[in-house]
Amino acid sequence: MNCQQTLDMLSPLHDGELSADHRESVEQHIRECSSCAEALADFKALSSLVRDQSDTDPPADLWDQLESVLDADSTCGASVAPTGTCAPTRTWREHFRSSSRTKGVVAAALIAVFGFAIIIHNTTEHGHDEHLAVNFDQFLSEFPKSPENAQKLLHANYPSDLVDVHQAALEVKYRPAVANALPEGYTLDTVHLVRMPCCLCVEALCTAPDGTRLAVLEHDVDQPVWFGDRPTEQCDCNGRAARLVRFDGRLAATWKSEKRFLTIIGIRDEEELASMMQHLDPPEA
Amino acid sequence: MTDPLADIISACQSNHRIAQQQLYELHHRRVYRLCVPLVGEQDAPDITQQTFLKVFRTIQQFSGSGRFETWLHRVTVNECLQHIRSRNRRPEVALEVEPPEGGSETGAAVESAELLQVALDRLEPELRTIFVLRELEELSYSELAELLDVSAGTVASRLNRARTQLKELLTQLGWES
């Protein structure tokens, strides 16, 4: 057994995860090699360090804050289905840092950003389209490999904020589609507000029962440019028109909701699309 | 004999507030203790709260076929990683810790806890997570593999990388083992 082989098994040795045979060989090497023995001693010291620092208690009033949020949930009538009138979920620290002054600064900043964005939009619309196509092409290419990395790419190009559906509803002034119940077994993992050139977009990551991830984007304006030159297909999904794009064995689809557009990325097939459409955007009664 | 935890979980699935408080009392220290090294002491209360909100909002999906603690670990880790990624996108002034000058009193002035947190913050989130789960929760390699959806071999190599890199980071910060 040489040093590299020993170092590769150092964590399993330290954690008691080596078989008896391997343990004997590794320990034999360590008895004869001061360098590997020192590496093992470092691992033991790290364990002591982290375990010694782990006895802090959480704030005593954390449950009270949590309960107030749960109460707000109950008032809203559903665990993840807020209405536009419900207060946003506020975390422990946010109870202490919210102020009207902050809101004023944020509002002024938003006005400034939007004002500037309108001017830029009018002068460089074509450039935006090119950037959008490139950015979304990267997003779609990355999504099947790592939805998180794809999301990271998107957020690197467009300012975004992690929110919950309550906060999203208050910001965009409508009830996001992802506030509706998802099909059974699906979970809503994250919701972001992404400041796209077209609009403030609600972007959500969901997990399907088989563990695959889906992105749902809700936007004010149709965005065929997102799919660049990829071939599109028209699909009649239970009597509703959707535009489909195939990529890496998955589907992306866009359809018009009542007042906005919904785009879903990463679906398996048309059947899953129909199910998601039915839940996210149920037809008017 | 009925399992008291199963009863509490079942009541939580009906949004029973007393049961929610019981579940919180049983597990919030463990969740907080994981959050501190993963996201830092400043953000740990927020993330502990977010974790329990997620637990109560999604507990209907907990089928009871696996251990509740494993499910709770997964929710906690997901909330922490989500927070770390979100925080990493925001421009922040990096916290600078001056390495102590050799043999001076400076080394003693910087607490080990602070050094550890700075070093952990500089470790890749995936390495930080596996190291903290192993050290604090003492999860076996097979439990870590299941929780993180990787092979046992990957668990071993990630733990090796985590420990080696953490030791290097701490040494750069002036820590002496």
Interface residues (C-beta under 8 A of the other chain):
Chain A: L7 D8 M9 L10 S11 P12 D15 E17 A39 A41 D42 F43 A45 L46 S47 L49 V50 R51 D52 Q53 S54 D55 T56 D57 P58 P59 L62 W63 Q65 L66 E67 V69 L70 D73 S74 S79 V80 T89 T91 W92 R93 E94 E148 K152 H155 A156 S160 L162 G185 T187 D189 T190
Chain B: N15 R17 Q20 Q21 Y24 E25 H28 R29 Y32 R33 V36 P37 E41 D43 A44 P45 D46 T48 Q49 Q50 F52 L53 F56 R57 T58 Q61 N78 Q82 H83 R85 S86 R89 S112 A113 L116 F131 V132 R134 E135 L136 S140 Y141 A156 S157 L159 N160 R163 T164 L166 K167 L170 W175 S177
